[in-house]
Amino acid sequence: MTEAPTTPPADGGGGSAAPPGIGGELRALRRSRSDRVVAGVLGGLGRRLGIDPLLLRIVTVVLAIFGGIGVLAYAAAWLLIPAEDEEASVAEQALGRHDAGSPRTATVALALGLTLVALIAGGGIVGGDWDGGVLLLLAALGLAILFRRDDRQAAAETAASSDDPTHPRPSFTDYPGYPGYPGSTSATPSVTAPVDDESATDATSGDGEKVQADTSVVDGAEAPDGDTSDGPAVAGDIAGAAGPESAGPSRWWTEEQAWEAGQPTRPADDTSWDPYAEPEAPGPEPRRARSALGLITVSAAAVAVGALAVSDATWADVPPATYVATALAVVGLGLLLGTWWGRSRGLIALGIALSVALVPAVAVDRLGFEGTDATFRPTTLAELPTGTQDHGAGSVRYDLSGLDFAGAGRKSLSVDMGVGELLVIVPPNVDVEVNGDVGVGELRAFGQMSGGFGQETRVIDVGGDGKGGGSLALNLDLGVGSLEVRREAP
Amino acid sequence: MKHHDADVVSLVFGLLFLGVSAMWPLIHFEVLGLPGLGVAAPVLLISVGLAGLMASLGRLRRDR
């Protein structure tokens, strides 16, 4: 543990000499294939940071033991960081990066949905109605994946598929209206002529959306109004695509040729050809098409969780673990579907993360996080509980005012509570010794009040009659909340 | 989505996650206490494992 790793920072992934900022640094992270215990997350991170992975492992295990954060963080990193020899992370594969169709539209819709979930969850936490922490974490995770994915997609699209003649895709620079267009007119059907004009003016004025929309029309994959929410990213595409175009116009010409050659069934001057129609034959695919199953499953899970949140907010009382269990069930169904149709293995990591999250959620439920409002009112001394009474959360009241402690010797009551209000009422004359311990909150014993962190108080109060009238020891331990001991006549 | 040969990995994890999520209502409505969970968890693991084994063996036999 004393020797630092001599390996230089990873050359894999990033490649560039100076990664731009923390985003680039994060994108360059890779899970190590060689130096791994579970999934190579810490091996890769250690190599990148120049820290002995053993140290990181110890920290993670400690974090996992105290509160389980280590497990969640590791699972998240497993989802988000691609392996050394892979382009995309597990989550990206699950969401179907570079999917055919209109990835941007799907991304925007999904991002909006996740933001909504995050807002609902955040509102729930602030309002204190229900425990939306897990949901918030999941939504944040989803958003992180999406933004990372969109970034890389924009970068990939600047290179476009022009490098790959077997998978041609027309770029907006293929249109005569574009200033750098080599000058062919015969290859382009006349139907697109009005669009070309627009594209020309828009390209020169730098309006990204329109150009993107025009491209999409010919792709036949996206509605003409396209997406309106990510102008900057598209503008980046234009800037990137314009670079190589101005460097060598002939390259685009040959690509155009190749494209036309790849579509022999479409005569160049056939006016009946409708560019808006779906291509009837997609042709041979150079790489395996991304399965839509991952995206479908994640979307379905989002819808299910959102529906639960709505019902929780309106009529039903949904325990927090139900959110996690529902999402997990949907992921399970997606995987089951993926056994025979499509591919959905990427969902496994998501399912593991959800399973891990289900454990504390269920534990919280069993402890009664929803708040048990209980009153204990023993009528005889024999009913006074002897062992330590454990309560998770809520509002708990021990009313001992009906008990006669006189001549009964020393009695005691021990209560251990997590979060909430704890009130102990004792009869007017008993001599009481209070040992109160409040982690965060307020402690009030017979009118004496103290508040803040780590309140530990020992109060002895003999009551109105001075010494005598029986003796009672109260050992009260409260994590967070307010603790009060007071006297009341029966 | 195209139909393909059964993917055992997806099958095993899909069944596992469905089983785990199905335990939550059982615990919540107190059909299953903690001792019950101690029985249900191994039962789930064994049945999922057996399903995976059978699917794998089936595929091995078909490949041969």
Chai-1 contact restraints between the chains, C-beta under 6 A:
chainA,res_idxA,chainB,res_idxB,connection_type,confidence,min_distance_angstrom,max_distance_angstrom,comment,restraint_id
A,L293,B,M1,contact,1.0,0.0,6.0,A-B,restraint_1
A,A321,B,W24,contact,1.0,0.0,6.0,A-B,restraint_2
A,A325,B,S21,contact,1.0,0.0,6.0,A-B,restraint_3
A,A325,B,W24,contact,1.0,0.0,6.0,A-B,restraint_4
A,L328,B,F17,contact,1.0,0.0,6.0,A-B,restraint_5
A,L328,B,S21,contact,1.0,0.0,6.0,A-B,restraint_6
A,A329,B,S21,contact,1.0,0.0,6.0,A-B,restraint_7
A,V331,B,F17,contact,1.0,0.0,6.0,A-B,restraint_8
A,G332,B,G14,contact,1.0,0.0,6.0,A-B,restraint_9
A,G332,B,F17,contact,1.0,0.0,6.0,A-B,restraint_10
A,G332,B,L18,contact,1.0,0.0,6.0,A-B,restraint_11
A,L335,B,S10,contact,1.0,0.0,6.0,A-B,restraint_12
A,L335,B,F13,contact,1.0,0.0,6.0,A-B,restraint_13
A,L335,B,G14,contact,1.0,0.0,6.0,A-B,restraint_14
A,L336,B,G14,contact,1.0,0.0,6.0,A-B,restraint_15
A,G338,B,S10,contact,1.0,0.0,6.0,A-B,restraint_16
A,T339,B,A6,contact,1.0,0.0,6.0,A-B,restraint_17
A,T339,B,D7,contact,1.0,0.0,6.0,A-B,restraint_18
A,T339,B,S10,contact,1.0,0.0,6.0,A-B,restraint_19
A,T339,B,L11,contact,1.0,0.0,6.0,A-B,restraint_20
A,W341,B,M1,contact,1.0,0.0,6.0,A-B,restraint_21
A,W341,B,H3,contact,1.0,0.0,6.0,A-B,restraint_22
A,G342,B,M1,contact,1.0,0.0,6.0,A-B,restraint_23
A,R345,B,S10,contact,1.0,0.0,6.0,A-B,restraint_24
A,I348,B,F13,contact,1.0,0.0,6.0,A-B,restraint_25
A,G351,B,F17,contact,1.0,0.0,6.0,A-B,restraint_26
A,S355,B,V20,contact,1.0,0.0,6.0,A-B,restraint_27
